[in-house]
Amino acid sequence: MIISRDSLRKSIREKRNKLSKDQQQRAGQELVNTFLQLDELKASQHIALYLSNDGELSTQPLIEALWNIGKQIYLPILHPFSKGNLLFLTYEKSTQLIANRYGILEPKLSQQEIKPVAEIDMICTPLVGFDDKGNRLGMGGGYYDRTLENWQHGSKGPFPIGIAHDCQQVDAIPTHSWDIPLPKLVTPSKIWQWNT
């Protein structure tokens, strides 16, 4: 029986939302230890991350660890003029954050703080689920698929890395032609790697 993307999305979100506050905090700390082992990190100065929402693995400890080793961090915002697309803005401790239409915190739009995607070394993508082939199930908006489209077609661009709880792995993700599989994914316990 093939499970629909919507029902898969619902069951995985329920699973990660059941994690206790302690489990979430521990997972966030373990993510830092695993992420800092990435080979790509040494050559990456400009890193796009995101602020966790809806039971996602907490990225705040990772952001702070990357700040501590001198990395520049950028957060996505919903593009105000190009529906379905993202912009990436500089994120520092003093950055003013506002809630977007999904209730997710993002930097307040400032033209001076925009970083072109082509100048970002690594993009860490949120996701709802993943399988052992590197297929990623997002929330369904396609924002990251559009952002990573050029990378998939071989042009220079940021290296995509997924971030997830271990419990977000499933046997198989039903895919569409526009889905962008990930070359790497980091969970608190492991670095997953695929030849995409």
C-alpha positions as CSV (number, residue, x, y, z in Angstrom):
1,M,0.0,0.0,0.0
2,I,1.4,3.4,-1.0
3,I,0.9,6.1,1.7
4,S,0.0,9.6,0.5
5,R,2.5,12.4,1.1
6,D,-0.2,14.2,3.2
7,S,-0.8,11.3,5.5
8,L,3.0,10.6,5.8
9,R,3.5,14.3,6.6
10,K,0.8,14.2,9.3
11,S,2.1,11.0,11.0
12,I,5.8,12.2,11.1
13,R,4.8,15.7,12.4
14,E,2.8,14.0,15.2
15,K,5.8,11.8,16.0
16,R,8.3,14.7,16.3
17,N,5.8,16.9,18.2
18,K,5.5,14.1,20.9
19,L,9.2,14.5,21.8
20,S,9.6,16.0,25.3
21,K,11.4,19.2,26.0
22,D,14.3,17.3,27.4
23,Q,14.5,15.1,24.3
24,Q,14.4,18.2,22.1
25,Q,17.2,19.9,24.0
26,R,19.4,16.8,24.0
27,A,18.8,16.3,20.2
28,G,19.8,19.9,19.6
29,Q,23.1,19.5,21.5
30,E,23.8,16.1,19.8
31,L,23.1,17.7,16.4
32,V,25.9,20.2,17.0
33,N,28.5,17.4,17.7
34,T,27.5,15.5,14.6
35,F,27.2,18.6,12.3
36,L,30.7,19.9,13.3
37,Q,32.1,16.6,11.8
38,L,30.9,17.5,8.2
39,D,33.7,17.7,5.7
40,E,31.9,20.5,3.9
41,L,31.9,22.7,6.9
42,K,35.7,23.6,6.7
43,A,35.2,25.2,3.3
44,S,31.8,26.9,4.1
45,Q,31.9,30.4,5.6
46,H,28.4,31.5,4.6
47,I,25.7,29.1,5.9
48,A,22.0,29.3,5.6
49,L,20.0,27.8,8.5
50,Y,16.4,28.3,9.7
51,L,14.7,28.8,13.1
52,S,12.9,25.6,14.2
53,N,9.1,25.4,14.3
54,D,6.4,22.7,14.7
55,G,8.6,20.2,16.6
56,E,11.6,20.5,14.2
57,L,15.0,19.7,15.6
58,S,16.2,22.8,17.4
59,T,18.7,24.7,15.3
60,Q,19.5,27.3,18.0
61,P,22.4,25.4,19.6
62,L,23.9,24.8,16.1
63,I,23.6,28.4,15.1
64,E,25.4,29.5,18.3
65,A,28.1,26.9,17.8
66,L,28.7,28.1,14.2
67,W,28.8,31.8,15.4
68,N,31.4,30.7,17.9
69,I,33.7,29.4,15.2
70,G,33.3,32.5,13.1
71,K,30.7,31.3,10.5
72,Q,28.3,33.8,8.9
73,I,24.7,32.7,9.3
74,Y,21.7,33.5,7.1
75,L,18.0,32.8,7.6
76,P,15.3,32.5,5.0
77,I,12.4,34.9,4.6
78,L,9.4,34.6,2.3
79,H,10.1,36.6,-0.8
80,P,7.8,39.6,-0.6
81,F,7.4,40.0,-4.5
82,S,8.1,36.5,-5.8
83,K,5.5,34.1,-4.5
84,G,6.8,30.7,-3.4
85,N,10.4,31.8,-3.3
86,L,12.9,32.6,-0.4
87,L,15.4,35.3,0.2
88,F,18.2,34.8,2.7
89,L,19.2,37.5,5.2
90,T,22.1,37.9,7.6
91,Y,21.3,36.6,11.1
92,E,23.2,38.0,14.1
93,K,22.3,38.1,17.8
94,S,20.9,41.6,17.3
95,T,18.8,40.8,14.3
96,Q,15.1,41.9,14.7
97,L,12.8,38.9,14.1
98,I,9.1,39.0,13.0
99,A,6.6,36.2,12.4
100,N,5.8,35.5,8.8
101,R,2.3,34.4,7.6
102,Y,3.0,30.8,8.8
103,G,3.9,32.1,12.3
104,I,7.6,31.3,11.7
105,L,10.2,33.9,12.9
106,E,12.3,35.4,10.2
107,P,14.5,38.5,10.0
108,K,12.8,41.8,9.2
109,L,13.4,42.6,5.5
110,S,16.3,44.9,4.9
111,Q,17.8,45.2,1.5
112,Q,21.4,45.6,2.9
113,E,21.1,42.2,4.7
114,I,20.1,40.1,1.7
115,K,22.7,37.5,0.7
116,P,22.3,36.2,-2.9
117,V,21.8,32.4,-2.9
118,A,24.8,32.0,-5.3
119,E,27.1,33.4,-2.6
120,I,26.0,31.0,0.1
121,D,28.2,28.0,0.6
122,M,25.8,25.7,2.4
123,I,22.0,25.6,2.8
124,C,20.6,23.6,5.7
125,T,17.0,22.6,4.8
126,P,14.2,21.8,7.1
127,L,12.1,18.7,6.3
128,V,9.2,16.6,7.6
129,G,10.6,13.2,6.6
130,F,13.4,11.5,4.7
131,D,14.2,8.0,3.3
132,D,17.4,6.1,2.9
133,K,17.8,7.3,-0.7
134,G,18.0,11.0,0.2
135,N,14.4,11.9,-0.7
136,R,13.1,14.7,1.4
137,L,9.5,15.4,2.3
138,G,8.9,19.1,3.0
139,M,5.8,20.9,4.1
140,G,4.5,21.1,0.6
141,G,5.2,24.7,-0.4
142,G,8.2,23.8,-2.6
143,Y,10.3,26.8,-1.3
144,Y,13.5,24.8,-0.9
145,D,13.0,22.8,-4.1
146,R,12.9,26.1,-6.0
147,T,15.9,27.5,-4.1
148,L,18.0,24.4,-4.9
149,E,16.9,24.0,-8.5
150,N,20.1,25.4,-10.0
151,W,22.2,23.3,-7.7
152,Q,20.5,20.1,-9.0
153,H,21.3,21.1,-12.6
154,G,25.0,21.3,-11.9
155,S,25.5,25.0,-11.7
156,K,27.5,26.4,-8.8
157,G,25.4,27.1,-5.8
158,P,25.1,26.3,-2.1
159,F,25.6,22.7,-1.0
160,P,22.3,21.4,0.5
161,I,22.2,19.5,3.7
162,G,19.0,18.3,5.5
163,I,18.5,18.5,9.2
164,A,16.1,16.1,11.0
165,H,15.4,14.1,14.1
166,D,16.3,10.4,13.8
167,C,12.6,9.6,14.1
168,Q,11.8,11.4,10.9
169,Q,13.3,8.6,8.8
170,V,10.7,6.5,6.9
171,D,11.0,3.5,4.5
172,A,10.1,5.5,1.3
173,I,9.0,9.0,0.4
174,P,6.7,9.2,-2.6
175,T,8.4,11.6,-5.0
176,H,7.6,14.1,-7.8
177,S,9.7,15.2,-10.7
178,W,10.4,18.6,-9.1
179,D,11.6,17.1,-5.8
180,I,15.3,17.8,-5.0
181,P,17.0,14.8,-3.3
182,L,19.6,15.7,-0.7
183,P,23.3,14.7,-1.1
184,K,23.7,14.7,2.8
185,L,21.5,14.9,5.9
186,V,22.4,15.2,9.5
187,T,20.5,13.8,12.4
188,P,21.7,13.9,16.1
189,S,23.2,10.4,15.7
190,K,24.5,10.2,12.2
191,I,25.6,11.9,8.9
192,W,23.7,10.4,6.0
193,Q,25.3,10.6,2.5
194,W,24.0,9.8,-0.9
195,N,25.3,9.9,-4.5
196,T,22.7,12.2,-6.1
